[in-house]
Amino acid sequence: MPQPPWKAWYKLARWRALRLRIFLRDLYTCQRKGCGRAEHNTALLVCDHIKPHRGNEALFWDEANLQTLCKACHDKDKQREEQATLHMRGVWD
């Protein structure tokens, strides 16, 4: 199955620059309530979309919709939350 077009946005220089701006804005600190881990190794950080963009280009690039999360919070907690709401978003019915 072909990749959705928005997947390619993550490979753009524009995304890489935006990602670093968000990390700097958030002082390289996880924004997840109760975490607050500061991490200067950007390989251990994720520039996360607060509200899933689902291919909406404006939402994808909106700095107000982005936050810094440490990989642990993103890969565990955030993904579990998003998977739990798939049925409410019309992905699973």
KAQUIKA-V865564 format. One record per residue. RES is the residue in one small letter. PHI is phi in whole degrees, -180 to 180 (* if undefined). PSI is psi in radians with two decimals (none if undefined). OMEGA is omega as a letter, one per 20 degrees, with the letter a starting at -180 (* if undefined). Layout:
RES,PHI,PSI,OMEGA / RES,PHI,PSI,OMEGA
This chain:
m,*,2.33,a / p,-68,2.63,r / q,-72,2.53,r / p,-64,2.58,a / p,-56,-0.59,a / w,-67,-0.37,r / k,-59,-0.60,a / a,-68,-0.40,r / w,-60,-0.56,a / y,-68,-0.28,a / k,-95,-0.11,a / l,-76,2.59,r / a,-59,-0.60,r / r,-58,-0.75,r / w,-67,-0.78,a / r,-60,-0.72,r / a,-68,-0.75,r / l,-63,-0.77,r / r,-55,-0.82,a / l,-67,-0.62,r / r,-62,-0.72,r / i,-67,-0.75,r / f,-59,-0.79,r / l,-64,-0.81,r / r,-55,-0.73,a / d,-90,0.16,r / l,57,0.64,r / y,54,0.62,a / t,-123,2.32,r / c,-61,2.25,a / q,-89,-0.01,a / r,-67,2.23,r / k,-56,2.26,r / g,90,-0.11,r / c,-103,-1.44,r / g,73,0.32,a / r,-67,2.22,r / a,-91,2.32,a / e,-146,1.98,a / h,-89,-0.13,r / n,-85,1.77,a / t,-65,-0.26,r / a,-68,-0.30,a / l,-102,0.21,r / l,-120,2.70,r / v,-127,2.32,r / c,-89,1.82,a / d,-102,2.44,r / h,-82,2.09,a / i,-63,-0.93,r / k,-101,2.15,a / p,-55,2.32,a / h,-82,-0.49,r / r,45,0.71,r / g,89,-0.03,r / n,-76,1.91,a / e,-62,-0.71,r / a,-63,-0.75,r / l,-69,-0.61,r / f,-60,-0.78,a / w,-92,-0.05,a / d,-73,1.96,a / e,-61,-0.54,r / a,-70,-0.27,r / n,-98,0.18,a / l,-118,2.57,r / q,-147,2.73,r / t,-89,2.25,r / l,-127,2.54,r / c,-72,2.72,a / k,-58,-0.64,a / a,-61,-0.82,r / c,-67,-0.74,a / h,-66,-0.88,a / d,-73,-0.44,a / k,-100,-1.24,a / d,-67,-0.91,a / k,-65,-0.74,a / q,-66,-0.66,r / r,-62,-0.75,r / e,-62,-0.79,a / e,-66,-0.70,r / q,-64,-0.63,a / a,-68,-0.37,a / t,-103,0.09,a / l,-57,-0.73,a / h,-65,-0.53,r / m,-78,-0.34,a / r,-97,0.13,r / g,79,0.19,r / v,-82,-0.74,r / w,-118,2.30,r / d,-134,none,*
